[in-house]
Amino acid sequence: MVKAVILIMLEPKTFEDANKIIRIPGVKDGFLVFGHYDYAAFVDVPSLDKVTQISEKIQRLKFVRFVETLIER
């Protein structure tokens, strides 16, 4: 299994939409955070390719400005 944290910067005034991220298959947990990023999504999937797919799927959401993915090795 591959564990990762996807840090997400949201568009202004879209914090309510962030709850949609937790519904993406492979995202095990997520919550709003303070600082440079607005949301942290925790991913636990079988492969690195799946992490990439989830990160790209999150990036395509209209309310997402930027993502950065941290992978646990």
Secondary structure, 3 states (H helix, E strand, C coil): CEEEEEEEEECCCCHHHHHHHHHCCCEEEEEECCCCCCEEEEEEECCHHHHHHHHHHHHCCCCEEEEEEEEEC
